[in-house]
Amino acid sequence: MEKLTGAEIKALKSRAHHLKPVVMVGQKGITDALIEAMEETLDAHELIKVKFIDFKEEKKDLAAELSEKTASSLVGMIGNIAIFYRKKKEEEE
């Protein structure tokens, strides 16, 4: 994933402001099912929020790991919620 500029990050954060978290990291942590759910949600929406219900102390490391495993950009963190962005793949004709 290419690095986002400061202006892009600011614009994405403002777009994400009204969004509700759609993926939750619970007591099982990062699982294959969680990665798959994030992949599907990113494909559908580009910009998503992930809430850390558990593992709050490790949320920064886990968010970086999620970003790497889903080939998405970590836009920012607000409290226990991380914002991820991945540009939609172009539709093949």
C-alpha positions as CSV (number, residue, x, y, z in Angstrom):
1,M,0.0,0.0,0.0
2,E,1.4,3.4,-0.9
3,K,1.9,6.0,1.8
4,L,-0.9,8.4,2.4
5,T,-0.1,12.2,2.4
6,G,-1.1,14.4,5.3
7,A,-4.0,15.9,3.3
8,E,-5.3,12.5,2.4
9,I,-5.2,11.3,6.0
10,K,-7.1,14.4,7.1
11,A,-9.7,13.9,4.4
12,L,-10.1,10.2,5.3
13,K,-10.4,11.0,9.0
14,S,-13.2,13.5,8.3
15,R,-15.0,11.0,6.1
16,A,-14.7,8.3,8.8
17,H,-16.0,10.6,11.6
18,H,-19.7,9.5,11.1
19,L,-18.9,5.8,10.5
20,K,-19.7,3.2,13.2
21,P,-17.1,0.4,13.9
22,V,-18.0,-2.6,11.7
23,V,-15.3,-5.1,12.9
24,M,-14.6,-5.8,16.5
25,V,-11.4,-7.3,18.0
26,G,-12.6,-9.4,20.9
27,Q,-11.0,-11.9,23.3
28,K,-9.7,-14.2,20.5
29,G,-7.6,-11.3,19.1
30,I,-6.6,-11.4,15.4
31,T,-8.0,-14.6,13.9
32,D,-8.3,-15.7,10.3
33,A,-12.1,-15.0,10.5
34,L,-11.3,-11.4,11.7
35,I,-8.9,-10.9,8.8
36,E,-11.5,-12.3,6.3
37,A,-14.2,-10.0,7.7
38,M,-11.9,-7.0,7.4
39,E,-11.0,-8.0,3.8
40,E,-14.7,-8.3,2.8
41,T,-15.6,-5.0,4.5
42,L,-12.7,-3.1,3.0
43,D,-13.7,-4.5,-0.5
44,A,-17.2,-3.2,0.0
45,H,-16.5,0.2,1.7
46,E,-12.8,1.2,1.3
47,L,-12.9,3.1,4.7
48,I,-13.8,1.2,7.9
49,K,-13.5,1.5,11.7
50,V,-12.3,-1.4,13.9
51,K,-13.0,-1.4,17.6
52,F,-10.7,-3.0,20.1
53,I,-13.0,-4.5,22.8
54,D,-10.1,-6.5,24.3
55,F,-6.3,-6.1,23.9
56,K,-6.6,-2.4,24.5
57,E,-3.0,-2.2,25.7
58,E,-1.7,-3.8,22.5
59,K,-4.0,-2.0,20.1
60,K,-1.3,0.0,18.3
61,D,0.7,-3.2,17.5
62,L,-2.4,-5.1,16.6
63,A,-3.6,-2.3,14.3
64,A,-0.3,-2.3,12.5
65,E,-0.5,-6.0,12.1
66,L,-4.1,-5.8,10.7
67,S,-2.9,-3.1,8.3
68,E,-0.1,-5.3,7.1
69,K,-2.2,-8.5,6.8
70,T,-5.1,-6.7,4.9
71,A,-2.8,-4.5,2.7
72,S,-4.6,-1.5,4.0
73,S,-3.4,1.9,5.4
74,L,-3.9,2.7,9.1
75,V,-5.4,6.2,8.8
76,G,-5.4,6.8,12.6
77,M,-6.6,5.8,16.0
78,I,-9.1,7.5,18.2
79,G,-9.4,5.9,21.6
80,N,-10.0,2.2,21.1
81,I,-11.0,2.5,17.5
82,A,-8.7,2.3,14.5
83,I,-9.5,3.6,11.0
84,F,-8.4,1.6,8.0
85,Y,-8.4,2.5,4.3
86,R,-7.8,0.5,1.2
87,K,-8.6,1.8,-2.3
88,K,-11.1,-0.4,-4.1
89,K,-9.8,-2.6,-6.8
90,E,-10.7,-1.5,-10.3
91,E,-13.5,-3.6,-11.8
92,E,-12.3,-5.6,-14.8
93,E,-14.5,-5.3,-17.9
